[in-house]
Amino acid sequence: MTKLPAELPRIEYHTHRVRTDDGVDLCVQSAGAGPAVLLVNGIGVCSPGLDFVAAQLLPRQRVISWDYRGMGQSRLDRWPVAMDMPRHARDGLRILDALGEPAAAVLGWSMGVPVALEMIRAAPARVAALGALFGAPGQPFRTAFPRPVAALVHAFVHLARVAPQPAQALLDGAVMLPEATWAVCTLTGFCGRTAHRAIWEEHVRSTRNADKRAYFGSMAAMMEHDASDVLPAVRCPTLVVAGANDWVTPPRAAAAMAATIPGARLVTLPATSHFGVIEHGPELWEPLDALLAAAGWDGAAAGAAAGPRR
């Protein structure tokens, strides 16, 4: 396994504000030029969550990402608002519209996988390639845990939606005690020991600072959502990446997803957790490059087809 550099990538993002059709103001980041690649993050995660992946795509591709509604700089000025996976997918398509991108390769991590699949359901011609990284098409907790444990997790999430104070206290403690948090998460295998520590700590902070109504609303929607019916209809080049030690979205879920999507390529990375996006360098980047090449999304022809940019 190639260790990631200690220094974080220096990416000069342009920040955009994009208003959705239901009146939510999203914070969007873009950098580079070329065919568009939309990075769809895990729940609660903001930049620099996928910055190592972004850095490898630049400057050949234009990289776009966004803070989910209620997270990062996409703050909410009213409540309630929709938090389901199709809603997040419509946000992604709205962002492409606002930035003048008729199509993009979509790389989704964790919750980004069902969001990407819902983008394909809504507008298949706009997704030039799909990268499903350490995720599942639907109901991940029922896949990850035995039924009684999954029921407890679902009950906790639903409780946290209406009474987030205990969960907030737990996250506050996680930020205040980074060594203990790191020890617990690596001992349980939730995060691999080789993960980039600085980005991991940013993940924890961004989750802590998220609007908990939005965070747990999205989590509740994700754990009940299922886009498995979309898989047989996917026609774009597809890469599914699994971590051999990922118990959140296990390798068997990734294998089943890859087997159902016509022509999908499955890559399983050894000794890798759910946070493989911050554990790997070329082992992850090389299959992503191959995916974009298979889609014709890394050359001049693709750049010309991508249209004007804003």
QUIJOCOR-V289153 format. One record per residue. PSI is psi in whole degrees, 0 to 359 (none if undefined). OMEGA is omega as a letter, one per 20 degrees, with the letter a starting at -180 (999 if undefined). NEAR is the number of other C-alpha atoms within 8 Angstrom. Layout:
# QUIJOCOR-V289153
PSI & OMEGA & NEAR
PSI & OMEGA & NEAR
This chain:
# QUIJOCOR-V289153
130 & r & 5
124 & a & 7
139 & r & 8
149 & r & 9
148 & r & 5
325 & a & 5
134 & r & 4
147 & r & 7
144 & r & 7
101 & a & 4
125 & r & 7
89 & a & 5
143 & r & 7
134 & r & 7
132 & r & 8
149 & r & 8
122 & a & 8
125 & a & 11
129 & a & 8
169 & a & 10
342 & r & 5
18 & r & 4
22 & r & 6
135 & a & 10
111 & a & 12
143 & r & 15
123 & a & 13
141 & r & 13
141 & r & 11
153 & r & 12
151 & r & 12
184 & a & 10
155 & a & 11
192 & r & 14
140 & a & 14
136 & r & 14
119 & a & 12
119 & r & 11
123 & a & 12
109 & a & 14
171 & r & 16
165 & a & 10
132 & r & 12
350 & a & 13
135 & r & 13
181 & r & 12
136 & j & 6
34 & a & 8
314 & a & 11
26 & a & 11
329 & r & 11
322 & r & 11
314 & r & 9
317 & a & 9
328 & r & 9
336 & r & 7
331 & a & 10
146 & i & 12
13 & a & 8
330 & a & 11
158 & r & 13
120 & a & 15
131 & r & 15
136 & r & 12
170 & r & 11
158 & r & 12
122 & r & 14
153 & r & 11
129 & a & 13
3 & a & 14
153 & a & 18
231 & r & 14
6 & r & 8
67 & a & 13
150 & a & 11
136 & r & 10
5 & r & 4
164 & r & 5
143 & j & 5
159 & r & 4
159 & a & 5
144 & a & 5
14 & a & 11
166 & a & 11
318 & r & 13
327 & r & 9
315 & r & 9
323 & r & 12
319 & r & 12
325 & r & 10
316 & r & 9
317 & r & 9
323 & r & 9
322 & r & 10
317 & r & 10
319 & r & 12
311 & a & 9
329 & a & 9
8 & r & 8
31 & a & 10
108 & r & 13
337 & a & 9
162 & r & 11
151 & r & 14
137 & a & 14
120 & r & 14
111 & a & 15
135 & r & 18
132 & r & 14
245 & r & 14
338 & r & 13
340 & r & 15
305 & r & 16
328 & r & 15
316 & r & 14
319 & r & 14
324 & r & 12
331 & r & 13
320 & r & 15
320 & r & 13
316 & a & 8
323 & a & 7
73 & a & 8
327 & a & 9
345 & a & 7
354 & r & 9
106 & a & 14
334 & r & 13
152 & a & 13
125 & r & 14
114 & a & 14
103 & a & 14
114 & r & 13
56 & a & 16
181 & r & 16
154 & a & 14
339 & a & 12
158 & r & 12
59 & a & 12
325 & a & 13
329 & r & 12
333 & r & 10
323 & a & 10
325 & a & 11
156 & r & 9
157 & a & 8
315 & a & 7
321 & r & 7
316 & r & 8
320 & r & 12
322 & r & 8
318 & r & 8
315 & r & 9
318 & a & 11
319 & r & 8
315 & a & 8
316 & r & 11
323 & r & 10
318 & a & 9
335 & r & 12
322 & a & 11
337 & r & 7
79 & a & 7
357 & a & 11
314 & r & 7
320 & r & 8
321 & r & 8
319 & r & 10
321 & r & 8
317 & r & 8
324 & r & 11
317 & r & 9
324 & r & 8
323 & r & 11
321 & a & 12
335 & a & 6
68 & a & 8
325 & a & 9
316 & r & 6
319 & r & 8
314 & r & 10
316 & a & 8
315 & a & 8
315 & a & 8
327 & r & 10
325 & r & 11
324 & r & 7
352 & a & 7
7 & r & 11
320 & r & 13
140 & a & 11
151 & a & 14
337 & a & 5
1 & a & 6
151 & r & 12
113 & a & 10
317 & a & 6
318 & r & 6
322 & r & 10
315 & a & 10
327 & r & 10
322 & r & 10
313 & a & 12
315 & a & 11
317 & a & 9
325 & r & 13
318 & r & 13
321 & a & 10
355 & r & 8
151 & r & 12
117 & a & 10
334 & r & 10
318 & r & 10
317 & a & 12
305 & a & 14
335 & r & 12
317 & r & 12
319 & a & 12
318 & r & 10
318 & r & 11
319 & a & 11
318 & a & 14
342 & r & 12
345 & a & 8
150 & r & 10
117 & r & 9
22 & a & 11
331 & a & 8
342 & r & 7
332 & a & 11
313 & a & 11
341 & a & 8
357 & a & 8
127 & a & 10
355 & r & 6
158 & r & 9
136 & a & 12
136 & r & 13
129 & r & 15
124 & a & 15
129 & r & 13
155 & r & 15
130 & a & 16
333 & a & 12
13 & a & 12
107 & r & 15
355 & r & 10
311 & r & 9
89 & a & 16
159 & r & 14
328 & a & 12
326 & r & 6
320 & r & 10
319 & a & 16
319 & r & 9
321 & r & 8
313 & a & 13
324 & a & 13
337 & a & 8
335 & r & 8
122 & a & 13
124 & r & 10
8 & a & 6
146 & r & 11
134 & r & 8
128 & r & 11
123 & r & 9
120 & a & 9
126 & a & 10
154 & r & 7
44 & a & 8
137 & a & 13
192 & r & 14
342 & a & 15
37 & r & 12
337 & r & 12
341 & r & 10
19 & r & 13
340 & a & 13
150 & r & 13
248 & a & 11
336 & r & 7
332 & r & 10
319 & a & 9
322 & a & 10
314 & r & 8
330 & r & 10
318 & r & 10
318 & r & 8
322 & r & 8
312 & a & 13
323 & r & 12
319 & r & 10
330 & r & 8
357 & a & 10
32 & a & 9
24 & a & 12
14 & a & 12
183 & a & 11
323 & a & 7
317 & r & 7
321 & r & 12
320 & r & 12
327 & a & 7
342 & a & 6
343 & r & 12
184 & a & 9
152 & a & 6
157 & a & 6
none & 999 & 5
